[in-house]
Amino acid sequence: MEWRDEGIILGTRRHGETSAIVEVMTREHGRHMGMVRGGRSRRMQPLLQPGNHVDVTWWARLDEHMGSFTIEPLEFAAARLIETPVALYGIQLAASHLRLLPERDPHRGLYETLRLIIEHFDDPLASGELVLRFEVMMLEELGFGLDLKKCAATGVKEDLIYVSPKSGRAVCRDAGAPWADKLLLLPGFVNNTAVRASSYDDIDHAFTMTGYFLMRHVWEPRAVTPPDARGGFLNALGRAINVSQAS
């Protein structure tokens, strides 16, 4: 069994004296594990850092075996990512989310969004938007997609500013007004790619919304806690946005 693909390094752990078990999010083959012989060598360690874009060949005698990787560099992004807390926490958060998915289950949309996230960590608002969209996509891929295109009560597609915590459906301003204190806020950028987040408050409200549904549908049923990297990312993002908007 053998295939070749491109991927993003998610994590590495030692295996024996000289090898490493490497976790890669691939474009066509999903999140995949493999052994890299000599992965702990001085030459290979910089290549196997989280966030690097790589060319990966996997082979095994049987498909159900973990198998081995041969990995070559396409882009060394890790050195740039460790320079800022936003990027460092961001790649850790993305990896934590991807580990909620079954191994070897293809998710090309998530892979492409991860590539975009890595490219935009130098723009705090943009990276916040992209990671938020990544969480919305995660809910969809896990079977708990949100319906944010029209109002659950009236069917209108304009002025959608709330989300029902019960149904995960959008609610427009007029229909939601009587129950505003019981609804989650829906910032405009979440369901309209033509709209940009204007402040950290926009980002924070959006992550509160996705965090609610991740907790309800994913973390609590699996008896796991939200990843520490999520809080770290949001705190770092808030600081970075405040600095960029003050300058």
Helices and strands as residue ranges (DSSP letters): E 2-15, E 19-26, E 30-36, E 53-59, E 68-75, H 78-81, H 85-98, H 108-119, H 124-141, E 160-163, E 170-172, H 173-176, G 177-182, E 184-185, H 200-214, I 215-219, H 228-246
